[in-house]
Amino acid sequence: MAPRTNGTEPESENGTAPVGPAEEKTPRAGDPQQPGNGADSTEDAEADPRVAAVRRVGETGRRLRALQLGGTVALLAVALTAGSIAVGALRDHKDTTVAAASAALSPAALSGGGLDASIAALQAQLRTQPKDFGSWATLGLAYVEQARTKGDPSRYPQAQKALKRSLELKRGNEQAVTGQAALAAARHDFADALTYADRVLKENPYSERALSSRIDALVELGRYADASKAADTADSRRPGVPVFTRYAYVHELRGDVRTAHRVLAQALGSATARGDISYVAAQLGQLAWNQGDYKSALTYYARALAADENYLPALQGRALAQYASGDRAAAIKGMEQVVARYPLPQPLVQLGEMYEERGAEGDKAKARDQYALVDAWIALARANGVNADLDTALAAADHGDKASALRAARAEWARRHTVHTADALAWALHVNGKDTQALSYARQATATGYHNALFLYHRGMIERATGHREDARASLKAALELNPGFSPLGAREARAAIKNLEAAQ
């Protein structure tokens, strides 16, 4: 399963798939016997031209991939400055008929007619009822989800304004504070996310969103034991799809893949909304891919796409599984479609590495295009209050400025100690020639038992650089045995390193 570090990774349509109050008949994740400023504040975003770099990639993606790096930069400049963009949901979906939002509209209602249509309804509601604190809070939550599902960080300031307005109208209202937790997490400010979640739970211990946000924050702060307890508590209070998926991830991080799979299968069995089905099936696909089971991964991704043919995480996962299975033409085509619509650092880097590994004429230039877009997204994210140090460290270590990668990794480690930040810091230290320091962090990254071939590969290469040849060979073999297609370039490097280690014996 992918790390929850991105902050823009889509979940279900409404982010949490709310369920009703817990009852005895509701299945629980831990029960192995159970089956499986204004409503028109969108215009504010247009004042920042960098928004277009993300929002218009869908229109220019094919041209970007056809150009050299210089052309890419020029095209990005055009995209950043040319014309105004209809960013409001009312204008983006002018042909969509939606019911007017009621003053009591809850976050759960956001899944009814699609997120964009619901935002349009909320905007219309707030034009006529500008003192409706509940709709302001719901609009703020909706903007957070829109940013996550579209990979567009420019929505976060809009969310912040809407939530601030809600709190001005009614101080401390639960919906707005819950929204603050979601916004803080999306911006990778997990300490604040935890504070807000705890504030909500003090008043309402059964808030599903707050229970879920609390688990997420503890995971991202590296407090895994506390996260496990929080998942158990949430499972006892509000069992359902949102809690099940988090419960599974906590177990996966501890190496308990069996429980993670069982709980996700249970979540999929209880899911009814298409958004929930696509989300959970894609999580199962990622779990299978992490274990090198590409056939099962493709089956789960197919199920996710049957529920929502445009679900981008499933399209991304399918492309990775196809590539690892040898169907590289389909994989590259699929990943090109993903980055054209969802230009986040991870898929951009993955596509760039696919180009590099293929090595056809023009592929090096195409790869550089993807890495340039990573820099554009990171700049946009930072401009909109997102802490992008982990994204910077991961991308720059292999495909950018190595010194910048190390600075970013150290800054992120100072904020939180997770397996993902440990791995990022280890690798950044390694590429900067600081292997003795890197080794301890690489070992921390694999200490929980989390099944991650990339972590094992990084540890193996660092062990090799520090003269621990037998350990290096074992780690690199373990990476390839776990997931032989874990990375287009990394897997190739791992095989070459093993060959060299064995030849030197």
ZATI-969293 format. One line per 10 residues: number of its first residue (from 1); their letters; for each residue x negated, y negated, z of C-alpha. Coordinates in nm, 4 decimals. Each point is the difference from the previous one (the first is absolute). Layout:
N
NUM) a) X,Y,Z | ...
***
This chain:
505
1) maprtngtep) 0.0000,0.0000,0.0000 | -0.1267,-0.3449,-0.0848 | -0.1196,-0.2193,0.2831 | 0.2502,-0.2596,0.1136 | -0.2488,-0.2795,-0.0423 | 0.1276,-0.1579,-0.3131 | 0.2891,-0.1881,0.1424 | 0.1738,-0.0088,-0.3336 | 0.0575,0.3654,-0.0469 | 0.3699,0.0560,-0.0750
11) esengtapvg) 0.2044,0.2103,0.2344 | 0.3627,0.0660,-0.0691 | 0.2243,-0.2610,-0.1598 | 0.0621,-0.1772,0.3269 | -0.3278,0.0932,0.1656 | 0.1401,0.2054,0.2856 | 0.3056,0.1901,-0.1201 | 0.2075,-0.0804,0.3073 | 0.2097,0.2710,0.1563 | 0.2664,-0.0081,0.2675
21) paeektprag) -0.0539,0.0335,0.3737 | -0.1727,0.3163,0.1097 | 0.2280,0.2889,0.0878 | -0.0629,0.3539,0.1100 | 0.0806,0.1295,-0.3457 | -0.2617,-0.2238,-0.1640 | -0.3131,0.1982,-0.0977 | -0.3221,-0.1099,0.1642 | -0.3472,0.0009,-0.1473 | -0.1434,0.1753,0.3016
31) dpqqpgngad) 0.2523,0.2839,-0.0070 | -0.1445,0.2868,-0.2051 | 0.3359,0.1766,0.0028 | 0.1705,-0.2728,-0.1984 | 0.0222,0.0249,-0.3792 | -0.1584,-0.1729,-0.2179 | -0.1960,-4.3796,-0.2482 | 0.3327,0.0514,-0.2083 | 0.1848,0.2685,-0.1809 | -0.1650,-0.1345,-0.3117
41) stedaeadpr) -0.3478,0.0034,0.1490 | -0.1096,0.2326,-0.2815 | -0.0715,-0.3159,-0.1962 | -0.2721,-0.0875,0.2515 | -0.2069,0.2904,-0.1248 | -0.0238,-0.1551,-0.3449 | -0.2158,-0.2763,0.1456 | -0.2799,0.2559,0.0386 | -0.1017,0.0980,-0.3533 | -0.1788,0.3130,0.1220
51) vaavrrvget) 0.3379,0.1643,0.0462 | 0.0185,0.0481,-0.3744 | -0.3112,0.2186,-0.0009 | 0.2020,0.2721,0.1667 | 0.3509,-0.0731,-0.1244 | -0.0934,-0.0187,-0.3660 | -0.2367,0.2942,-0.0195 | 0.2967,0.2015,-0.1251 | 0.0206,-0.2304,-0.3009 | -0.3727,-0.0181,-0.0678
61) grrlralqlg) -0.1265,0.3387,0.1176 | -0.0518,0.1491,-0.3423 | -0.1870,-0.3070,-0.1194 | -0.2134,-0.0048,0.3139 | -0.1171,0.3530,-0.0605 | -0.0872,-0.0842,-0.3609 | -0.2281,-0.2905,0.0879 | -0.3563,-0.0329,0.1247 | -0.0543,-0.1379,0.3500 | -0.0372,-0.3558,-0.1278
71) gtvallaval) 0.3255,0.0294,-0.1868 | 0.1659,0.1405,0.3084 | -0.1021,-0.2981,0.2080 | 0.1246,-0.2369,-0.2683 | 0.3303,0.1828,-0.0236 | 0.0399,-0.0050,0.3753 | -0.0564,-0.3756,-0.0085 | 0.2773,-0.0336,-0.2565 | 0.2281,0.2218,0.2054 | -0.0767,-0.2072,0.3080
81) tagsiavgal) 0.0947,-0.3314,-0.1595 | 0.2376,0.0583,-0.2898 | 0.3649,-0.0812,0.0519 | 0.2294,0.0450,0.2925 | 0.1217,0.3413,0.1141 | 0.3543,0.0819,0.0935 | -0.0873,0.1395,0.3383 | 0.3345,-0.0289,0.1745 | 0.2130,0.3095,0.0045 | 0.2981,-0.2048,-0.1132
91) rdhkdttvaa) -0.1817,-0.0829,-0.3218 | -0.1916,0.3234,-0.0456 | 0.3249,0.1966,0.0163 | 0.2522,-0.2487,-0.1338 | 0.2030,0.2765,-0.1619 | 0.0273,0.2006,0.3203 | 0.3316,-0.0165,0.1786 | -0.0294,0.0180,0.3764 | 0.2336,-0.0514,0.2877 | -0.0574,-0.3050,0.2121
101) asaalspaal) -0.2022,0.0776,0.3088 | 0.1860,-0.0225,0.3251 | -0.1340,-0.1875,0.2959 | -0.0445,0.3267,0.1803 | -0.1950,0.1664,-0.2803 | -0.2529,0.2377,0.1537 | -0.3283,0.1244,-0.1446 | 0.1733,0.3299,-0.0742 | 0.2236,-0.1776,-0.2504 | -0.3013,-0.0925,-0.2076
111) sgggldasia) 0.0012,0.3428,-0.1585 | 0.3554,-0.0294,-0.1250 | -0.0474,-0.1716,-0.3343 | -0.3760,-0.0150,-0.0336 | -0.2426,-0.2262,0.1779 | -0.0059,-0.2825,-0.2535 | 0.3790,-0.0098,-0.0266 | 0.0292,-0.0063,0.3786 | -0.2421,-0.2910,0.0184 | 0.2112,-0.1834,-0.2560
121) alqaqlrtqp) 0.3087,0.0582,0.2140 | -0.1797,-0.1228,0.3098 | -0.1167,-0.3123,-0.1781 | 0.3554,-0.0713,-0.1131 | 0.1280,0.0576,0.3537 | -0.2512,-0.2391,0.1507 | 0.0842,-0.2765,-0.2415 | 0.3504,-0.0048,0.1443 | -0.0888,0.1048,0.3576 | -0.3446,-0.1496,0.0680
131) kdfgswatlg) 0.0263,0.0571,0.3763 | 0.0531,0.3770,-0.0298 | -0.3011,0.1168,0.2016 | 0.0695,0.3660,-0.0742 | -0.0137,-0.0463,-0.3750 | -0.3179,-0.2052,0.0337 | -0.1597,0.2870,0.1918 | 0.1202,0.2547,-0.2523 | -0.1321,-0.2128,-0.2846 | -0.3380,-0.0104,0.1708
141) layveqartk) -0.0044,0.3785,0.0309 | 0.1083,0.0289,-0.3618 | -0.2874,-0.2187,-0.1158 | -0.2440,0.2192,0.1924 | 0.1400,0.3078,-0.1733 | -0.0068,-0.1744,-0.3370 | -0.3666,-0.0844,0.0470 | -0.0728,0.3603,0.0922 | 0.1950,0.1585,-0.2834 | -0.1289,-0.2391,-0.2676
151) gdpsrypqaq) -0.3559,-0.0426,0.1224 | 0.0587,-0.3754,0.0169 | -0.1505,-0.1642,0.3123 | 0.1443,-0.3399,-0.0934 | 0.3291,0.1133,0.1520 | -0.1481,0.0012,0.3483 | 0.0041,-0.3792,0.0563 | 0.3634,0.0049,-0.1128 | 0.0711,0.2705,0.2551 | -0.1747,-0.2014,0.2695
161) kalkrslelk) 0.2136,-0.3081,-0.0775 | 0.3233,0.1972,0.0065 | -0.0839,0.1687,0.3304 | -0.1079,-0.3316,0.1535 | 0.3321,-0.1535,-0.1025 | 0.1899,0.2883,0.1579 | -0.1854,-0.0444,0.3277 | 0.0623,-0.3745,-0.0043 | 0.3724,0.0729,-0.0273 | -0.0017,0.2690,0.2679
171) rgneqavtgq) -0.3106,0.0352,0.2090 | -0.1298,0.3543,0.0479 | 0.2690,0.1731,-0.2076 | -0.0812,0.3639,-0.0543 | 0.0218,0.0062,-0.3781 | -0.2474,-0.2860,-0.0409 | -0.2516,0.1381,0.2515 | 0.0255,0.3381,-0.1735 | -0.0702,-0.1814,-0.3230 | -0.3037,-0.1645,0.1579
181) aalaaarhdf) -0.1335,0.3445,0.0861 | 0.0482,0.1179,-0.3580 | -0.1625,-0.3126,-0.1403 | -0.2996,0.0221,0.2334 | -0.0553,0.3638,-0.0966 | 0.0287,-0.0781,-0.3700 | -0.2668,-0.2681,0.0438 | -0.2169,0.2528,0.1889 | 0.0316,-0.1876,0.3291 | 0.0751,0.3142,0.1948
191) adaltyadrv) -0.0605,-0.1434,0.3465 | 0.2772,-0.2548,-0.0564 | 0.2191,0.2674,-0.1578 | -0.0286,0.2042,0.3177 | 0.0802,-0.3035,0.2167 | 0.3151,-0.0767,-0.1978 | 0.1125,0.3627,-0.0053 | -0.0423,0.0283,0.3765 | 0.1953,-0.3220,0.0450 | 0.2946,0.1458,-0.1919
201) lkenpysera) -0.0156,0.3343,0.1795 | 0.0072,-0.1729,0.3380 | 0.3477,-0.1274,-0.0888 | 0.1121,0.2925,-0.2177 | -0.1888,0.3262,0.0574 | 0.1916,0.1639,-0.2865 | -0.0922,-0.2426,-0.2779 | -0.1026,0.2263,-0.2859 | -0.2033,-0.2640,-0.1793 | -0.1856,-0.0978,0.3176
211) lssridalve) -0.0698,0.3629,0.0912 | -0.1384,0.0579,-0.3489 | -0.2023,-0.3215,0.0032 | -0.1507,0.0949,0.3354 | -0.1239,0.3337,-0.1339 | -0.1458,-0.1656,-0.3079 | -0.1794,-0.2661,0.2035 | -0.1531,0.2523,0.2404 | -0.1183,0.2164,-0.2906 | -0.1566,-0.2951,-0.1761
221) lgryadaska) -0.1710,-0.1115,0.3195 | -0.1551,0.3456,0.0336 | 0.1891,0.0792,0.3192 | 0.0948,0.3468,-0.1163 | 0.0885,0.1504,0.3372 | 0.2325,-0.2919,0.0694 | 0.1434,0.0300,-0.3509 | 0.0771,0.3665,0.0617 | 0.1864,-0.0865,0.3206 | 0.1849,-0.2787,-0.1812
231) adtadsrrpg) 0.1023,0.2436,-0.2737 | 0.1336,0.2450,0.2589 | 0.1954,-0.2801,0.1666 | 0.1420,-0.1200,-0.3300 | 0.0925,0.3561,-0.0944 | 0.1935,0.0422,0.3220 | 0.1819,-0.3324,-0.0352 | 0.0643,-0.0436,-0.3712 | -0.0791,0.3133,-0.2005 | 0.0294,-0.0549,-0.3729
241) vpvftryayv) -0.1968,-0.0531,-0.3188 | -0.2011,-0.3064,0.1128 | -0.1150,0.1674,0.3206 | -0.0568,0.3390,-0.1639 | -0.2435,-0.1430,-0.2554 | -0.1993,-0.1791,0.2680 | 0.0047,0.3032,0.2285 | -0.1430,0.2035,-0.2891 | -0.2759,-0.2502,-0.0700 | -0.1131,-0.0065,0.3617
251) helrgdvrta) -0.0381,0.3773,-0.0135 | -0.1769,-0.0102,-0.3344 | -0.2580,-0.2418,0.1405 | -0.0785,0.2594,0.2677 | -0.0453,0.2716,-0.2637 | 0.3345,0.1661,0.0675 | 0.1056,0.0283,-0.3637 | 0.2417,0.2807,0.0726 | 0.2125,-0.2107,0.2341 | -0.0247,-0.2981,-0.2336
261) hrvlaqalgs) 0.1355,0.2088,-0.2867 | 0.2783,0.1520,0.2090 | 0.1193,-0.3363,0.1251 | -0.0131,-0.1603,-0.3432 | 0.1926,0.2927,-0.1449 | 0.2565,-0.0501,0.2754 | 0.0168,-0.3692,-0.0848 | 0.0520,0.0788,-0.3668 | 0.2739,0.2454,0.0876 | 0.1842,-0.2636,0.2014
271) atargdisyv) -0.0475,-0.2836,-0.2498 | 0.3044,-0.1058,-0.2001 | -0.0847,-0.3423,-0.1426 | -0.1988,0.0090,-0.3218 | -0.2589,-0.2359,0.1450 | -0.0578,0.2312,0.2951 | -0.0248,0.3069,-0.2216 | -0.2563,-0.1595,-0.2281 | -0.2014,-0.1312,0.2952 | -0.0153,0.3243,0.1966
281) aaqlgqlawn) -0.0571,0.2182,-0.3071 | -0.2901,-0.2232,-0.0989 | -0.1447,0.0337,0.3514 | 0.0185,0.3780,-0.0355 | -0.1704,-0.0331,-0.3373 | -0.2829,-0.1998,0.1528 | -0.0380,0.2491,0.2827 | -0.0276,0.2833,-0.2531 | -0.2458,-0.1964,-0.2143 | -0.2198,-0.0655,0.3022
291) qgdyksalty) -0.0279,0.3766,0.0459 | -0.0833,0.0575,-0.3683 | 0.3366,0.1622,-0.0707 | 0.0680,-0.1812,-0.3249 | 0.2802,0.2256,-0.1157 | 0.2050,-0.0694,0.3125 | -0.0908,-0.3675,-0.0187 | 0.1351,-0.0248,-0.3537 | 0.3186,0.1787,0.1069 | 0.0615,-0.2474,0.2815
301) yaralaaden) -0.0797,-0.2977,-0.2185 | 0.2463,0.1295,-0.2572 | 0.2662,0.0135,0.2677 | -0.0806,-0.3535,0.1086 | 0.0277,-0.1223,-0.3572 | 0.3244,0.1878,-0.0543 | 0.1440,-0.2145,0.2782 | -0.1622,-0.3176,-0.1299 | -0.1796,0.0164,-0.3329 | -0.1734,-0.3307,0.0711
311) ylpalqgral) -0.1301,0.0841,0.3483 | -0.3553,-0.1245,-0.0347 | -0.1743,0.1995,0.2781 | 0.1310,0.3187,-0.1625 | -0.1187,-0.1160,-0.3424 | -0.3406,-0.0774,0.1494 | -0.0188,0.3332,0.1836 | 0.1091,0.1915,-0.3078 | -0.2761,-0.1627,-0.2043 | -0.2603,0.1004,0.2600
321) aqyasgdraa) 0.1279,0.3575,0.0097 | 0.0045,0.0168,-0.3789 | -0.3565,-0.1272,-0.0163 | -0.1202,0.2495,0.2582 | 0.1830,0.2770,-0.1878 | -0.1791,-0.0841,-0.3246 | 0.2794,-0.1847,-0.1794 | -0.2053,-0.3160,-0.0241 | 0.1698,-0.1638,-0.2977 | 0.3386,0.0090,0.1738
331) aikgmeqvva) -0.1594,-0.1104,0.3270 | -0.1660,-0.3065,-0.1494 | 0.3153,-0.0964,-0.1887 | 0.2017,0.0354,0.3180 | -0.2442,-0.2004,0.2102 | -0.0056,-0.2736,-0.2624 | 0.3761,-0.0296,0.0403 | -0.0380,-0.0161,0.3770 | -0.2555,-0.2820,0.0065 | 0.1922,-0.1970,-0.2623
341) ryplpqplvq) 0.2871,-0.0219,0.2481 | -0.1687,0.0467,0.3365 | -0.3485,-0.1586,-0.0099 | -0.1248,0.0977,0.3440 | -0.3657,0.0756,0.0778 | 0.0350,0.3765,0.0391 | 0.1616,0.0842,-0.3377 | -0.2165,-0.2590,-0.1756 | -0.3164,0.1646,0.1325 | 0.1341,0.3457,-0.0813
351) lgemyeerga) 0.0700,-0.0968,-0.3600 | -0.3385,-0.1654,-0.0310 | -0.1713,0.3166,0.1205 | 0.2036,0.2105,-0.2435 | -0.1281,-0.2179,-0.2822 | -0.3577,0.0237,0.1268 | 0.0153,0.3760,0.0334 | 0.1522,0.0420,-0.3475 | -0.2746,-0.2146,-0.1510 | 0.1575,-0.0612,-0.3407
361) egdkakardq) -0.0844,-0.3045,-0.2081 | 0.1155,-0.3113,0.1801 | 0.0743,0.1797,0.3256 | -0.2678,-0.1827,0.1977 | 0.1566,-0.3317,-0.0957 | 0.3453,0.1321,0.0855 | -0.1256,0.1063,0.3412 | -0.1460,-0.3449,0.0622 | 0.3402,-0.1477,-0.0824 | 0.1610,0.2011,0.2785
371) yalvdawial) -0.2628,-0.0994,0.2552 | 0.0455,-0.3678,-0.0980 | 0.3716,0.0343,0.0716 | -0.0819,0.1438,0.3422 | -0.1797,-0.3250,0.0793 | 0.3007,-0.1980,-0.1255 | 0.2399,0.1930,0.2248 | -0.2249,-0.0373,0.3046 | -0.0214,-0.3763,-0.0566 | 0.3784,-0.0186,-0.0270
381) arangvnadl) 0.0470,0.2107,0.3118 | -0.2336,-0.2157,0.2064 | 0.1678,-0.3161,-0.1254 | 0.3266,0.1327,0.1388 | -0.1237,0.0940,0.3454 | -0.0926,0.3660,-0.0582 | -0.3144,0.1379,0.1593 | -0.1588,0.1705,-0.3017 | -0.3330,0.1002,0.1543 | 0.0621,0.3748,-0.0276
391) dtalaaadhg) 0.1042,-0.0317,-0.3647 | -0.3108,-0.2103,-0.0634 | -0.2318,0.2463,0.1715 | 0.1372,0.3037,-0.1841 | -0.0032,-0.1587,-0.3452 | -0.3193,-0.2041,0.0250 | -0.2170,0.2806,0.1416 | 0.0179,0.1915,-0.3275 | 0.1103,-0.2603,-0.2521 | -0.0936,-0.3439,0.1254
401) dkasalraar) -0.2329,-0.1946,0.2236 | -0.1473,0.2391,0.2538 | -0.0883,-0.2702,0.2520 | 0.3607,-0.1220,-0.0104 | 0.1172,0.3557,0.0558 | -0.2105,0.0281,0.3153 | 0.1152,-0.3347,0.1373 | 0.3618,0.0942,-0.0554 | -0.0412,0.3478,0.1499 | -0.1681,-0.1371,0.3112
411) aewarrhtvh) 0.2739,-0.2610,0.0419 | 0.2688,0.2666,-0.0282 | -0.1765,0.2304,0.2447 | -0.0163,-0.2860,0.2505 | 0.3804,-0.0182,-0.0156 | 0.0926,0.3676,0.0077 | -0.1639,0.3394,0.0302 | 0.1775,0.2449,-0.2294 | -0.1277,0.2923,-0.2035 | 0.0481,-0.2127,-0.3112
421) tadalawalh) -0.1960,-0.2974,0.1305 | -0.2735,0.2336,0.1274 | -0.0287,0.1577,-0.3449 | -0.0018,-0.3391,-0.1735 | -0.2726,-0.1313,0.2308 | -0.2062,0.3164,-0.0389 | 0.0103,-0.0213,-0.3782 | -0.0707,-0.3735,-0.0082 | -0.3024,0.0538,0.2226 | -0.1145,0.2844,-0.2262
431) vngkdtqals) 0.0172,-0.1954,-0.3255 | -0.1978,-0.2744,0.1739 | -0.2746,0.2438,0.0987 | 0.0857,0.0147,0.3701 | 0.0502,0.3757,0.0188 | -0.1069,0.0576,0.3596 | 0.2719,-0.2369,0.1182 | 0.2436,0.1434,-0.2534 | -0.0235,0.3569,0.1276 | 0.1690,-0.0585,0.3345
441) yarqatatgy) 0.2953,-0.1740,-0.1658 | 0.0320,0.2744,-0.2611 | 0.0212,0.2546,0.2796 | 0.2637,-0.2087,0.1782 | 0.2068,-0.0087,-0.3190 | 0.0205,0.3806,-0.0063 | 0.0212,0.0556,0.3760 | 0.3801,0.0291,0.0254 | 0.0219,0.2878,-0.2451 | 0.1792,-0.2069,-0.2646
451) hnalflyhrg) -0.0176,0.1906,-0.3288 | -0.1500,-0.2581,-0.2341 | -0.2446,0.1084,-0.2680 | -0.1241,-0.3527,-0.0618 | -0.1026,-0.0330,0.3651 | -0.1883,0.3304,-0.0225 | -0.1699,-0.1099,-0.3211 | -0.1107,-0.3268,0.1586 | -0.1315,0.1832,0.3047 | -0.1846,0.2494,-0.2186
461) mieratghre) -0.1717,-0.2658,-0.2058 | -0.1033,-0.1855,0.3157 | -0.1275,0.3227,0.1576 | -0.2020,0.0636,-0.3127 | -0.1488,-0.3503,0.0157 | -0.0993,0.0486,0.3658 | -0.1704,0.3334,-0.0655 | 0.2709,0.2263,0.1451 | -0.0068,0.2217,-0.3075 | 0.1917,0.3005,0.1310
471) daraslkaal) 0.2672,-0.2188,0.1537 | 0.0236,-0.1937,-0.3247 | 0.0451,0.3141,-0.2054 | 0.2688,0.1256,0.2351 | 0.1899,-0.3298,-0.0004 | -0.0112,-0.0393,-0.3779 | 0.1141,0.3571,-0.0550 | 0.2800,-0.0494,0.2496 | 0.1143,-0.3083,-0.1908 | 0.0158,0.1875,-0.3287
481) elnpgfsplg) 0.1633,0.3050,0.1547 | 0.2681,-0.2149,0.1597 | 0.0806,-0.2118,-0.3036 | -0.2272,0.0537,-0.3024 | 0.1556,-0.2948,-0.1845 | -0.0030,-0.2469,0.2894 | -0.1665,-0.2718,-0.2108 | -0.0949,-0.0169,-0.3686 | -0.3473,-0.1305,0.0789 | -0.0458,0.1283,0.3551
491) arearaaikn) 0.0710,0.3622,-0.0890 | -0.2547,-0.0166,-0.2802 | -0.2591,-0.1516,0.2336 | 0.0716,0.2623,0.2660 | -0.0612,0.2861,-0.2442 | -0.3238,-0.1593,-0.1206 | -0.1197,-0.0529,0.3583 | 0.0690,0.3636,0.0932 | -0.1908,0.1163,-0.3060 | -0.2985,-0.2146,0.0948
501) leaaq) 0.0089,0.1155,0.3628 | 0.0053,0.3633,-0.1013 | -0.2758,-0.0466,-0.2551 | -0.2228,-0.1534,0.2690 | 0.0350,0.2977,0.2334
***
